[in-house]
Amino acid sequence: MTKKGVIHLSLEEKHVMSMSEKTARRLIAERGVKVEDIAELVVYLQQPYHPNLLLEEAVVHVEAVLRKREVQNAVLTGIQLDMLAEKKMLQEPLQSIIETDESLYGIDETIATAIVNVYGTIGLTSYGYIDKQKPGILQFLNDKSTGQVHTFLDDIVGAIAAAAASRLAHRAAHTE
């Protein structure tokens, strides 16, 4: 509050969620992923560079990434395709390709790179690393025995974490 009684809100306090953001966040949660799960991946990626990074700080960066329209569009598109594949509502051969997460199908990674590119090439290398390691929630999302299809979501979650880690790195280097 200033001397004249005017309240100044930070950007975080002014943030009003669009329908796209609300829906993207709801879909992620309904698929069993919490913001904290993604933040744990950020901590995993940044541990060598920021050994004292707190989960709460990582959450701030994940939240910022989730506010990006490009990220919301990727989430909405990918999760919808996963859900349609679960319900067997896609035409063949796309149904089988997505349902089995066929190794030569790269559209899921292409959507993920749209997310990481928001924060530069460091995000791309972090995404490639975490996509191969599959730590934390990514291990669950890649478990085919659950009956759920997460062909797109596992890459999207990894990309959000990589983008948040990149955002953190840029901020730490004072380049954003």
N, C-alpha and C positions, 0 to 999 in steps of 0.2 A: 504494500500500500504506500502511496506517495503522500506528500504533505497535504495535498488538496483532496484526499480521500479517494483517489483514482486507483483502482486495483490493476496491476500489470500482471498478466498471465504469461507463463512460459509457453514455448511451443508445445510442450508435452501437455500442459493443462488446456490449451486451446484446441487440441486435436479432437475432431468429431469424426467418427467412423462412417464411411460410406457404406452403402448396401453391399458393394463388392467386398470390402474389407470384413464386414460382419459375416458375410456368407463364407468367405475363405477361412476365416478363423473358426467358424462353427464346423465346417467340413473337416478341417484338420483335427479338431478335438473329437468329432464323432468317429474319426478313423483311428482314434487311440493315441494321438500325439499331443503332448502338452508343450507349451512354450518353453517350460523348464527342460524338457527332453532335448529340445533343439539347442538351448543354451548350454547344456552339458556337452554337446558336440563342439560348440564354440570354445569352451574351456579346454577340451581335448586338443583341438587344433592349435590353440594359442599357448598351451602349457610350456613349450620350450622357450617362448619369447616373453611371456608374462606369467611366471610361476605363481604369482600371488593373485591372479585374476579370480575374483569372486563370481559365483553364479549370478548374483544379483546384477552385476555389471554386464555380464554376458546377456542377460535377459533384456536389458535396455537396448542393446544392439539388435537383438532378434526382433524386438518390438518395432524398432525403426525400419528394419527391412520389410516387415509385414505391412507397413504403411504404404509401401511403394505399389503403385498401380500395376506395374509390370509383373510384380511378384504375385499380386492377387489374381491377375489374369492367368498366370501359369498354374496356380493352385486350383482355380476353378476348372480350368480345362483338364488338367491331369487327373484330378480326383473324379471328375465326371466320367472320364474314360475308364478309370479303374472300376467305378461302380457299375457302369454299363457292362463291362467284361464279367464282373461277378454275377450279374443277372442274365448273362449270356444273350445280350441284346445287340451285339455287334455282328456284322456279317463276316463270314469266313473269307479269307484266311486271317483277317484282323483279329477276330475273336480268339483264335488259338494263339496267335502271336502275343497278344497282350496278356491273356490268361496265364501263359507259361513264362512270360518275361523272356522271350526268345533272345538269345545272346547277340544276334546280329541286327536286332531291331534297335535303332539308335534314336528314335524320336523322343523317347523319355529323357535321354541325356541332352538332346537338343533343346527341349523345353527348360531343363535345368540350367543350361548355359545362358539362357536369356536372363535368368535370375542373377547368376554370378557376374555377368558382364556389367551389371549396374554399378559394381564397385571395382572394376578393373581386373587386370590379369592375375593379380595375386589371388583373387577369388577362384579363378579357374584352376590354378594349381592346387589350391586347398580342396576344391571340390573333387578333383581327380584322386587325390590322396584319400580323402574320407570315403569316397565311393569304393575304393579297393579295400580299405580296412574294415568298413562296416561296424563301427563301434556303437555301443548304446542302443538307442531306439532303432537304428538302421538294421541291427541284427534281427530285431522283432519284425520289422517291416519286410525283411527278406525271407522270413520263415513261411514257406509255402504250405505248411501243414495246418495253418490257421483257417484255411478256406477263404480268406480274404485275398483280393488282388491288390497289390501295392506297386505295380510296375512303374507307375509315374510318381506316386507319393514318396517312395524311398529316395528317388533322385531329387525330388523337390525339397524334401526335408534336408538332405545333404547340401543342396545348393543354398538354402536359406542359411544354414549354419556357416557355410563357407563365405557367403556374402556378409554375414554379421561379423565373422572373424576378420574379413578384409576391411570392413568399416572400422572395426576396433583398431586394426593395425594402422590404417590411414590417420585416424584420430590421434593415436599415440605418436605418430611421426609428424603430426600437425599439418597434414596435407589435405585434410577435408574441412 
